[in-house]
Structures are given as structure tokens and as C-alpha cells.
């Protein structure tokens, strides 16, 4: 089973002292950033820092490197350099690919990497073109996950307010599910001083089928975990469903009805299993 990722913490490679701190933060994944968090004059130094950081990684947490776009000035150098590193060549470290607009962007990134087998590619959809081609991008065999870059989408589309993202988030959730990929993680919540707003935003994303969230600071991690972890009521109801299903299987009953009148079928039983498993993993 792939490791559970509920939180993924960005750390700028231009500040190498933050990279080991990110590993120790408790995040389920660390996102080493060569793109938005690094100014142009520091790109080469940041790339060197990232490569050095990859030399001696622990097994956990998971690590991805967000490169610059493969058609830009820095992305080809990022990808070519990463493709020589054993952690990337062996698939231990994933590549987070920004501003993906089509499967051709993934193909170009793989060509520049030049690895014997493609590492996991995590695609950020940050434009109308990327969202429109979400299904085609998700179907690419090297793509491991989809996610949204909501700041870029807001700038391009003039989006305002949390509700403006609902259709776009749902579109990407469906594309990921149809391709057999994990549910997309939510984009960063940029107001570090607003944990209540972060929690409310996570609740909206969870209701749309998203799971987990990227973060800018370790203080956001507990809020995200709590928002996506099943609460006591959800776990209790899930255990009731599983108990009823076990009883029905034992006595050969087809349909299952709980004492409170809820009817239970196979998809509900599977959801209950996932709920209990998630609660145990996050306990």
C-alpha cells in the first residue's frame, strides 16, 4: 500500500537550512521547491541545494521536487540535473511538474529527465487549458497525482472567493478518479494567520472529494490533518456498518438495514472500511 499522504509541506531549496526542518515537521511529504519560492537569481544555487539534500534521505516522509516548467529557462536544467540523481532514477523521489497544460508537457519532462523508468510525476494544473485537459493528463502512464494551482487560476480567470473553485475542483477530482489516481490534494492556503479559514476551506474541499492539502508552514499541518481525519461520529457509524455487514454475511442475509433505518449496500460498506482504516492510520 502506498504511504498515506494527508499533508505535504513546501520548502524553498534556496534556503537549505529549512529542508531538514521540513523532514522533521511531521508532514507526510516534503515538497522541495525550485519554482515559485525561488527568485531567478537563486535558481542555480537552489538546484544544487536540492541535489545535495537528496543524497541522504530517510525512507519517510515522501519527497517530491517541484521543478520549473520544462519549456522555460530553468526547467530543462532542473530536469536534466535531477535525472542524474540516484534517488530520482530509482523512483524514490517524485517530480512535481508545474503549469501542465497537456500530456505533451509530461512527455517533455520525461525526455529531459532521461531516467531508465519514469519517476512519479505529480502534475499541477494552473490554467484553463490544464483543467480542460485534466482527463488526458491524468491518463498519462507516468502521472501519479493531479493537483490545482489556484493562485494562477484565480489570476487567469478572475476567480474570487472559495466557492469560485468548486466546479474546477470537482472537475479534477473526477479526472483523477477516472484514471485510477488518488484524490487530488488541495492547494496551499496562503493566510498563515487564519487557521479557522484553513479548516473551513479544507471542509469544502473534502466535501467535493479532495483529500489532503499542501502547506506553506508547519503550523498548518495539524489543522489539515484534523480536517481530513474522520471524527468520532464518522468512525462510530462506520464500525456499525462493518458490524452489520459481518452479521449479514454470517447469516446469509442479502440486504442490510441498521437500527436507525439506514440501508447499507456494498459501496457504503467499502466507504466504512476506508473510514476506519484512515482513522487507524491517523490515530
LUMKEDO-111790 format. One record per residue (C-alpha): x, y, z. Coordinates in steps of 0.05 Angstrom, whole numbers. Example, Ala and Ser with C-alpha at 12.3 -4.5 7.8 and 13.67 -1.06 7.14 Angstrom:
BEGIN
<lumfi><c1>246</c1><c2>-90</c2><c3>156</c3></lumfi>
<lumfi><c1>273</c1><c2>-21</c2><c3>143</c3></lumfi>
This chain:
BEGIN
<lumfi><c1>0</c1><c2>0</c2><c3>0</c3></lumfi>
<lumfi><c1>27</c1><c2>69</c2><c3>-18</c3></lumfi>
<lumfi><c1>42</c1><c2>113</c2><c3>42</c3></lumfi>
<lumfi><c1>-15</c1><c2>157</c2><c3>65</c3></lumfi>
<lumfi><c1>-4</c1><c2>230</c2><c3>48</c3></lumfi>
<lumfi><c1>-51</c1><c2>280</c2><c3>81</c3></lumfi>
<lumfi><c1>-2</c1><c2>338</c2><c3>88</c3></lumfi>
<lumfi><c1>53</c1><c2>360</c2><c3>41</c3></lumfi>
<lumfi><c1>99</c1><c2>417</c2><c3>63</c3></lumfi>
<lumfi><c1>134</c1><c2>463</c2><c3>14</c3></lumfi>
<lumfi><c1>205</c1><c2>483</c2><c3>30</c3></lumfi>
<lumfi><c1>246</c1><c2>530</c2><c3>-15</c3></lumfi>
<lumfi><c1>311</c1><c2>499</c2><c3>-39</c3></lumfi>
<lumfi><c1>342</c1><c2>569</c2><c3>-37</c3></lumfi>
<lumfi><c1>341</c1><c2>562</c2><c3>39</c3></lumfi>
<lumfi><c1>376</c1><c2>495</c2><c3>51</c3></lumfi>
<lumfi><c1>371</c1><c2>502</c2><c3>127</c3></lumfi>
<lumfi><c1>295</c1><c2>493</c2><c3>120</c3></lumfi>
<lumfi><c1>298</c1><c2>427</c2><c3>84</c3></lumfi>
<lumfi><c1>318</c1><c2>382</c2><c3>143</c3></lumfi>
<lumfi><c1>268</c1><c2>421</c2><c3>185</c3></lumfi>
<lumfi><c1>214</c1><c2>403</c2><c3>135</c3></lumfi>
<lumfi><c1>233</c1><c2>330</c2><c3>140</c3></lumfi>
<lumfi><c1>225</c1><c2>334</c2><c3>216</c3></lumfi>
<lumfi><c1>160</c1><c2>374</c2><c3>214</c3></lumfi>
<lumfi><c1>113</c1><c2>314</c2><c3>215</c3></lumfi>
<lumfi><c1>88</c1><c2>327</c2><c3>144</c3></lumfi>
<lumfi><c1>72</c1><c2>264</c2><c3>105</c3></lumfi>
<lumfi><c1>110</c1><c2>292</c2><c3>44</c3></lumfi>
<lumfi><c1>162</c1><c2>346</c2><c3>34</c3></lumfi>
<lumfi><c1>159</c1><c2>388</c2><c3>-30</c3></lumfi>
<lumfi><c1>227</c1><c2>416</c2><c3>-47</c3></lumfi>
<lumfi><c1>212</c1><c2>479</c2><c3>-86</c3></lumfi>
<lumfi><c1>254</c1><c2>504</c2><c3>-144</c3></lumfi>
<lumfi><c1>198</c1><c2>545</c2><c3>-175</c3></lumfi>
<lumfi><c1>154</c1><c2>598</c2><c3>-144</c3></lumfi>
<lumfi><c1>191</c1><c2>605</c2><c3>-78</c3></lumfi>
<lumfi><c1>259</c1><c2>617</c2><c3>-113</c3></lumfi>
<lumfi><c1>276</c1><c2>682</c2><c3>-148</c3></lumfi>
<lumfi><c1>311</c1><c2>678</c2><c3>-215</c3></lumfi>
<lumfi><c1>379</c1><c2>697</c2><c3>-188</c3></lumfi>
<lumfi><c1>379</c1><c2>639</c2><c3>-139</c3></lumfi>
<lumfi><c1>354</c1><c2>584</c2><c3>-186</c3></lumfi>
<lumfi><c1>422</c1><c2>552</c2><c3>-199</c3></lumfi>
<lumfi><c1>442</c1><c2>552</c2><c3>-125</c3></lumfi>
<lumfi><c1>374</c1><c2>525</c2><c3>-105</c3></lumfi>
<lumfi><c1>382</c1><c2>467</c2><c3>-154</c3></lumfi>
<lumfi><c1>450</c1><c2>450</c2><c3>-125</c3></lumfi>
<lumfi><c1>420</c1><c2>452</c2><c3>-55</c3></lumfi>
<lumfi><c1>363</c1><c2>406</c2><c3>-75</c3></lumfi>
<lumfi><c1>411</c1><c2>355</c2><c3>-106</c3></lumfi>
<lumfi><c1>453</c1><c2>355</c2><c3>-43</c3></lumfi>
<lumfi><c1>391</c1><c2>346</c2><c3>0</c3></lumfi>
<lumfi><c1>371</c1><c2>284</c2><c3>-39</c3></lumfi>
<lumfi><c1>437</c1><c2>250</c2><c3>-25</c3></lumfi>
<lumfi><c1>418</c1><c2>221</c2><c3>43</c3></lumfi>
<lumfi><c1>342</c1><c2>217</c2><c3>52</c3></lumfi>
<lumfi><c1>305</c1><c2>176</c2><c3>104</c3></lumfi>
<lumfi><c1>252</c1><c2>128</c2><c3>80</c3></lumfi>
<lumfi><c1>197</c1><c2>174</c2><c3>105</c3></lumfi>
<lumfi><c1>168</c1><c2>223</c2><c3>92</c3></lumfi>
<lumfi><c1>158</c1><c2>222</c2><c3>17</c3></lumfi>
<lumfi><c1>196</c1><c2>274</c2><c3>-23</c3></lumfi>
<lumfi><c1>179</c1><c2>310</c2><c3>-87</c3></lumfi>
<lumfi><c1>218</c1><c2>365</c2><c3>-123</c3></lumfi>
<lumfi><c1>177</c1><c2>420</c2><c3>-156</c3></lumfi>
<lumfi><c1>217</c1><c2>439</c2><c3>-217</c3></lumfi>
<lumfi><c1>208</c1><c2>499</c2><c3>-263</c3></lumfi>
<lumfi><c1>166</c1><c2>489</c2><c3>-326</c3></lumfi>
<lumfi><c1>202</c1><c2>445</c2><c3>-377</c3></lumfi>
<lumfi><c1>192</c1><c2>496</c2><c3>-433</c3></lumfi>
<lumfi><c1>221</c1><c2>554</c2><c3>-392</c3></lumfi>
<lumfi><c1>291</c1><c2>580</c2><c3>-379</c3></lumfi>
<lumfi><c1>304</c1><c2>538</c2><c3>-317</c3></lumfi>
<lumfi><c1>260</c1><c2>476</c2><c3>-322</c3></lumfi>
<lumfi><c1>305</c1><c2>439</c2><c3>-372</c3></lumfi>
<lumfi><c1>365</c1><c2>449</c2><c3>-327</c3></lumfi>
<lumfi><c1>325</c1><c2>426</c2><c3>-266</c3></lumfi>
<lumfi><c1>301</c1><c2>363</c2><c3>-300</c3></lumfi>
<lumfi><c1>367</c1><c2>344</c2><c3>-333</c3></lumfi>
<lumfi><c1>403</c1><c2>351</c2><c3>-266</c3></lumfi>
<lumfi><c1>350</c1><c2>312</c2><c3>-227</c3></lumfi>
<lumfi><c1>353</c1><c2>257</c2><c3>-279</c3></lumfi>
<lumfi><c1>424</c1><c2>242</c2><c3>-259</c3></lumfi>
<lumfi><c1>409</c1><c2>233</c2><c3>-185</c3></lumfi>
<lumfi><c1>401</c1><c2>161</c2><c3>-160</c3></lumfi>
<lumfi><c1>341</c1><c2>179</c2><c3>-116</c3></lumfi>
<lumfi><c1>303</c1><c2>203</c2><c3>-177</c3></lumfi>
<lumfi><c1>329</c1><c2>150</c2><c3>-224</c3></lumfi>
<lumfi><c1>307</c1><c2>97</c2><c3>-175</c3></lumfi>
<lumfi><c1>237</c1><c2>127</c2><c3>-166</c3></lumfi>
<lumfi><c1>249</c1><c2>144</c2><c3>-93</c3></lumfi>
<lumfi><c1>236</c1><c2>219</c2><c3>-106</c3></lumfi>
<lumfi><c1>179</c1><c2>245</c2><c3>-148</c3></lumfi>
<lumfi><c1>178</c1><c2>305</c2><c3>-194</c3></lumfi>
<lumfi><c1>125</c1><c2>359</c2><c3>-183</c3></lumfi>
<lumfi><c1>112</c1><c2>389</c2><c3>-251</c3></lumfi>
<lumfi><c1>80</c1><c2>459</c2><c3>-252</c3></lumfi>
<lumfi><c1>34</c1><c2>492</c2><c3>-302</c3></lumfi>
<lumfi><c1>19</c1><c2>428</c2><c3>-340</c3></lumfi>
<lumfi><c1>-27</c1><c2>442</c2><c3>-399</c3></lumfi>
<lumfi><c1>-26</c1><c2>375</c2><c3>-436</c3></lumfi>
<lumfi><c1>6</c1><c2>306</c2><c3>-436</c3></lumfi>
<lumfi><c1>60</c1><c2>335</c2><c3>-481</c3></lumfi>
<lumfi><c1>88</c1><c2>373</c2><c3>-422</c3></lumfi>
<lumfi><c1>96</c1><c2>307</c2><c3>-384</c3></lumfi>
<lumfi><c1>129</c1><c2>275</c2><c3>-445</c3></lumfi>
<lumfi><c1>179</c1><c2>333</c2><c3>-450</c3></lumfi>
<lumfi><c1>195</c1><c2>328</c2><c3>-375</c3></lumfi>
<lumfi><c1>209</c1><c2>254</c2><c3>-381</c3></lumfi>
<lumfi><c1>253</c1><c2>265</c2><c3>-442</c3></lumfi>
<lumfi><c1>294</c1><c2>317</c2><c3>-404</c3></lumfi>
<lumfi><c1>299</c1><c2>272</c2><c3>-343</c3></lumfi>
<lumfi><c1>325</c1><c2>214</c2><c3>-385</c3></lumfi>
<lumfi><c1>315</c1><c2>163</c2><c3>-330</c3></lumfi>
<lumfi><c1>311</c1><c2>88</c2><c3>-345</c3></lumfi>
<lumfi><c1>240</c1><c2>87</c2><c3>-318</c3></lumfi>
<lumfi><c1>197</c1><c2>148</c2><c3>-305</c3></lumfi>
<lumfi><c1>195</c1><c2>172</c2><c3>-232</c3></lumfi>
<lumfi><c1>126</c1><c2>190</c2><c3>-204</c3></lumfi>
<lumfi><c1>103</c1><c2>255</c2><c3>-238</c3></lumfi>
<lumfi><c1>56</c1><c2>299</c2><c3>-198</c3></lumfi>
<lumfi><c1>21</c1><c2>348</c2><c3>-244</c3></lumfi>
<lumfi><c1>-2</c1><c2>418</c2><c3>-224</c3></lumfi>
<lumfi><c1>-59</c1><c2>445</c2><c3>-266</c3></lumfi>
<lumfi><c1>-55</c1><c2>521</c2><c3>-262</c3></lumfi>
<lumfi><c1>-91</c1><c2>545</c2><c3>-324</c3></lumfi>
<lumfi><c1>-157</c1><c2>537</c2><c3>-361</c3></lumfi>
<lumfi><c1>-120</c1><c2>495</c2><c3>-413</c3></lumfi>
<lumfi><c1>-94</c1><c2>448</c2><c3>-359</c3></lumfi>
<lumfi><c1>-162</c1><c2>440</c2><c3>-327</c3></lumfi>
<lumfi><c1>-195</c1><c2>427</c2><c3>-395</c3></lumfi>
<lumfi><c1>-144</c1><c2>372</c2><c3>-408</c3></lumfi>
<lumfi><c1>-146</c1><c2>342</c2><c3>-338</c3></lumfi>
<lumfi><c1>-171</c1><c2>275</c2><c3>-362</c3></lumfi>
<lumfi><c1>-118</c1><c2>267</c2><c3>-416</c3></lumfi>
<lumfi><c1>-63</c1><c2>288</c2><c3>-368</c3></lumfi>
<lumfi><c1>-87</c1><c2>241</c2><c3>-314</c3></lumfi>
<lumfi><c1>-87</c1><c2>183</c2><c3>-363</c3></lumfi>
<lumfi><c1>-13</c1><c2>191</c2><c3>-378</c3></lumfi>
<lumfi><c1>22</c1><c2>128</c2><c3>-351</c3></lumfi>
<lumfi><c1>76</c1><c2>168</c2><c3>-314</c3></lumfi>
<lumfi><c1>27</c1><c2>213</c2><c3>-277</c3></lumfi>
<lumfi><c1>18</c1><c2>195</c2><c3>-203</c3></lumfi>
<lumfi><c1>-27</c1><c2>252</c2><c3>-180</c3></lumfi>
<lumfi><c1>-63</c1><c2>315</c2><c3>-202</c3></lumfi>
<lumfi><c1>-69</c1><c2>379</c2><c3>-162</c3></lumfi>
<lumfi><c1>-90</c1><c2>451</c2><c3>-175</c3></lumfi>
<lumfi><c1>-50</c1><c2>515</c2><c3>-174</c3></lumfi>
<lumfi><c1>-106</c1><c2>560</c2><c3>-152</c3></lumfi>
<lumfi><c1>-68</c1><c2>626</c2><c3>-149</c3></lumfi>
<lumfi><c1>-52</c1><c2>622</c2><c3>-223</c3></lumfi>
<lumfi><c1>-123</c1><c2>601</c2><c3>-239</c3></lumfi>
<lumfi><c1>-151</c1><c2>659</c2><c3>-200</c3></lumfi>
<lumfi><c1>-107</c1><c2>708</c2><c3>-238</c3></lumfi>
<lumfi><c1>-125</c1><c2>679</c2><c3>-306</c3></lumfi>
<lumfi><c1>-200</c1><c2>670</c2><c3>-294</c3></lumfi>
<lumfi><c1>-214</c1><c2>727</c2><c3>-246</c3></lumfi>
<lumfi><c1>-239</c1><c2>680</c2><c3>-191</c3></lumfi>
<lumfi><c1>-258</c1><c2>709</c2><c3>-124</c3></lumfi>
<lumfi><c1>-277</c1><c2>672</c2><c3>-61</c3></lumfi>
<lumfi><c1>-274</c1><c2>600</c2><c3>-41</c3></lumfi>
<lumfi><c1>-338</c1><c2>579</c2><c3>-76</c3></lumfi>
<lumfi><c1>-310</c1><c2>601</c2><c3>-143</c3></lumfi>
<lumfi><c1>-265</c1><c2>539</c2><c3>-144</c3></lumfi>
<lumfi><c1>-320</c1><c2>487</c2><c3>-133</c3></lumfi>
<lumfi><c1>-331</c1><c2>467</c2><c3>-205</c3></lumfi>
<lumfi><c1>-256</c1><c2>466</c2><c3>-221</c3></lumfi>
<lumfi><c1>-241</c1><c2>423</c2><c3>-160</c3></lumfi>
<lumfi><c1>-296</c1><c2>375</c2><c3>-178</c3></lumfi>
<lumfi><c1>-271</c1><c2>371</c2><c3>-249</c3></lumfi>
<lumfi><c1>-202</c1><c2>350</c2><c3>-226</c3></lumfi>
<lumfi><c1>-230</c1><c2>301</c2><c3>-174</c3></lumfi>
<lumfi><c1>-269</c1><c2>265</c2><c3>-229</c3></lumfi>
<lumfi><c1>-210</c1><c2>264</c2><c3>-277</c3></lumfi>
<lumfi><c1>-165</c1><c2>234</c2><c3>-224</c3></lumfi>
<lumfi><c1>-216</c1><c2>181</c2><c3>-204</c3></lumfi>
<lumfi><c1>-230</c1><c2>162</c2><c3>-276</c3></lumfi>
<lumfi><c1>-155</c1><c2>149</c2><c3>-286</c3></lumfi>
<lumfi><c1>-148</c1><c2>109</c2><c3>-222</c3></lumfi>
<lumfi><c1>-107</c1><c2>162</c2><c3>-188</c3></lumfi>
<lumfi><c1>-112</c1><c2>184</c2><c3>-115</c3></lumfi>
<lumfi><c1>-159</c1><c2>241</c2><c3>-97</c3></lumfi>
<lumfi><c1>-125</c1><c2>307</c2><c3>-111</c3></lumfi>
<lumfi><c1>-95</c1><c2>346</c2><c3>-54</c3></lumfi>
<lumfi><c1>-118</c1><c2>417</c2><c3>-43</c3></lumfi>
<lumfi><c1>-74</c1><c2>476</c2><c3>-60</c3></lumfi>
<lumfi><c1>-39</c1><c2>518</c2><c3>-6</c3></lumfi>
<lumfi><c1>-79</c1><c2>564</c2><c3>39</c3></lumfi>
<lumfi><c1>-38</c1><c2>628</c2><c3>39</c3></lumfi>
<lumfi><c1>-63</c1><c2>662</c2><c3>102</c3></lumfi>
<lumfi><c1>-19</c1><c2>632</c2><c3>156</c3></lumfi>
<lumfi><c1>-54</c1><c2>672</c2><c3>210</c3></lumfi>
<lumfi><c1>-123</c1><c2>643</c2><c3>194</c3></lumfi>
<lumfi><c1>-128</c1><c2>571</c2><c3>219</c3></lumfi>
<lumfi><c1>-204</c1><c2>574</c2><c3>222</c3></lumfi>
<lumfi><c1>-207</c1><c2>595</c2><c3>149</c3></lumfi>
<lumfi><c1>-159</c1><c2>539</c2><c3>131</c3></lumfi>
<lumfi><c1>-203</c1><c2>488</c2><c3>167</c3></lumfi>
<lumfi><c1>-266</c1><c2>514</c2><c3>133</c3></lumfi>
<lumfi><c1>-232</c1><c2>512</c2><c3>65</c3></lumfi>
<lumfi><c1>-209</c1><c2>441</c2><c3>78</c3></lumfi>
<lumfi><c1>-280</c1><c2>421</c2><c3>95</c3></lumfi>
<lumfi><c1>-305</c1><c2>449</c2><c3>29</c3></lumfi>
<lumfi><c1>-252</c1><c2>411</c2><c3>-10</c3></lumfi>
<lumfi><c1>-265</c1><c2>347</c2><c3>28</c3></lumfi>
<lumfi><c1>-339</c1><c2>352</c2><c3>12</c3></lumfi>
<lumfi><c1>-320</c1><c2>355</c2><c3>-62</c3></lumfi>
<lumfi><c1>-278</c1><c2>292</c2><c3>-58</c3></lumfi>
<lumfi><c1>-209</c1><c2>322</c2><c3>-49</c3></lumfi>
<lumfi><c1>-162</c1><c2>292</c2><c3>3</c3></lumfi>
<lumfi><c1>-104</c1><c2>325</c2><c3>39</c3></lumfi>
<lumfi><c1>-71</c1><c2>392</c2><c3>27</c3></lumfi>
<lumfi><c1>-5</c1><c2>424</c2><c3>13</c3></lumfi>
<lumfi><c1>21</c1><c2>473</c2><c3>65</c3></lumfi>
<lumfi><c1>68</c1><c2>533</c2><c3>70</c3></lumfi>
<lumfi><c1>85</c1><c2>527</c2><c3>144</c3></lumfi>
<lumfi><c1>87</c1><c2>471</c2><c3>195</c3></lumfi>
<lumfi><c1>35</c1><c2>506</c2><c3>238</c3></lumfi>
<lumfi><c1>-17</c1><c2>489</c2><c3>185</c3></lumfi>
<lumfi><c1>-4</c1><c2>414</c2><c3>188</c3></lumfi>
<lumfi><c1>-47</c1><c2>396</c2><c3>249</c3></lumfi>
<lumfi><c1>-105</c1><c2>436</c2><c3>222</c3></lumfi>
<lumfi><c1>-103</c1><c2>399</c2><c3>156</c3></lumfi>
<lumfi><c1>-97</c1><c2>330</c2><c3>189</c3></lumfi>
<lumfi><c1>-157</c1><c2>345</c2><c3>235</c3></lumfi>
<lumfi><c1>-198</c1><c2>370</c2><c3>176</c3></lumfi>
<lumfi><c1>-188</c1><c2>306</c2><c3>135</c3></lumfi>
<lumfi><c1>-188</c1><c2>255</c2><c3>191</c3></lumfi>
<lumfi><c1>-255</c1><c2>222</c2><c3>207</c3></lumfi>
<lumfi><c1>-287</c1><c2>248</c2><c3>270</c3></lumfi>
<lumfi><c1>-312</c1><c2>204</c2><c3>327</c3></lumfi>
<lumfi><c1>-383</c1><c2>202</c2><c3>299</c3></lumfi>
<lumfi><c1>-359</c1><c2>181</c2><c3>229</c3></lumfi>
<lumfi><c1>-316</c1><c2>126</c2><c3>258</c3></lumfi>
<lumfi><c1>-372</c1><c2>100</c2><c3>303</c3></lumfi>
<lumfi><c1>-421</c1><c2>97</c2><c3>246</c3></lumfi>
<lumfi><c1>-370</c1><c2>64</c2><c3>201</c3></lumfi>
<lumfi><c1>-358</c1><c2>10</c2><c3>254</c3></lumfi>
<lumfi><c1>-434</c1><c2>-1</c2><c3>259</c3></lumfi>
<lumfi><c1>-437</c1><c2>-12</c2><c3>184</c3></lumfi>
<lumfi><c1>-379</c1><c2>-61</c2><c3>185</c3></lumfi>
<lumfi><c1>-410</c1><c2>-99</c2><c3>243</c3></lumfi>
<lumfi><c1>-477</c1><c2>-103</c2><c3>208</c3></lumfi>
<lumfi><c1>-444</c1><c2>-126</c2><c3>144</c3></lumfi>
<lumfi><c1>-406</c1><c2>-181</c2><c3>181</c3></lumfi>
<lumfi><c1>-471</c1><c2>-205</c2><c3>214</c3></lumfi>
<lumfi><c1>-507</c1><c2>-206</c2><c3>147</c3></lumfi>
<lumfi><c1>-451</c1><c2>-246</c2><c3>115</c3></lumfi>
<lumfi><c1>-451</c1><c2>-295</c2><c3>173</c3></lumfi>
<lumfi><c1>-526</c1><c2>-310</c2><c3>169</c3></lumfi>
<lumfi><c1>-533</c1><c2>-304</c2><c3>94</c3></lumfi>
<lumfi><c1>-576</c1><c2>-241</c2><c3>94</c3></lumfi>
<lumfi><c1>-574</c1><c2>-201</c2><c3>30</c3></lumfi>
<lumfi><c1>-596</c1><c2>-131</c2><c3>47</c3></lumfi>
<lumfi><c1>-570</c1><c2>-96</c2><c3>109</c3></lumfi>
<lumfi><c1>-610</c1><c2>-46</c2><c3>149</c3></lumfi>
<lumfi><c1>-583</c1><c2>-12</c2><c3>211</c3></lumfi>
<lumfi><c1>-627</c1><c2>0</c2><c3>273</c3></lumfi>
<lumfi><c1>-634</c1><c2>74</c2><c3>255</c3></lumfi>
<lumfi><c1>-664</c1><c2>56</c2><c3>188</c3></lumfi>
<lumfi><c1>-604</c1><c2>68</c2><c3>144</c3></lumfi>
<lumfi><c1>-599</c1><c2>18</c2><c3>86</c3></lumfi>
<lumfi><c1>-529</c1><c2>-8</c2><c3>73</c3></lumfi>
<lumfi><c1>-502</c1><c2>-34</c2><c3>7</c3></lumfi>
<lumfi><c1>-433</c1><c2>-53</c2><c3>-19</c3></lumfi>
<lumfi><c1>-408</c1><c2>19</c2><c3>-34</c3></lumfi>
<lumfi><c1>-428</c1><c2>41</c2><c3>36</c3></lumfi>
<lumfi><c1>-391</c1><c2>-18</c2><c3>66</c3></lumfi>
<lumfi><c1>-328</c1><c2>-1</c2><c3>26</c3></lumfi>
<lumfi><c1>-333</c1><c2>72</c2><c3>49</c3></lumfi>
<lumfi><c1>-338</c1><c2>48</c2><c3>121</c3></lumfi>
<lumfi><c1>-276</c1><c2>6</c2><c3>112</c3></lumfi>
<lumfi><c1>-238</c1><c2>66</c2><c3>84</c3></lumfi>
<lumfi><c1>-262</c1><c2>109</c2><c3>142</c3></lumfi>
<lumfi><c1>-239</c1><c2>60</c2><c3>195</c3></lumfi>
<lumfi><c1>-172</c1><c2>48</c2><c3>160</c3></lumfi>
<lumfi><c1>-159</c1><c2>123</c2><c3>154</c3></lumfi>
<lumfi><c1>-177</c1><c2>134</c2><c3>228</c3></lumfi>
<lumfi><c1>-128</c1><c2>80</c2><c3>248</c3></lumfi>
<lumfi><c1>-72</c1><c2>107</c2><c3>204</c3></lumfi>
<lumfi><c1>-80</c1><c2>178</c2><c3>231</c3></lumfi>
<lumfi><c1>-91</c1><c2>158</c2><c3>304</c3></lumfi>
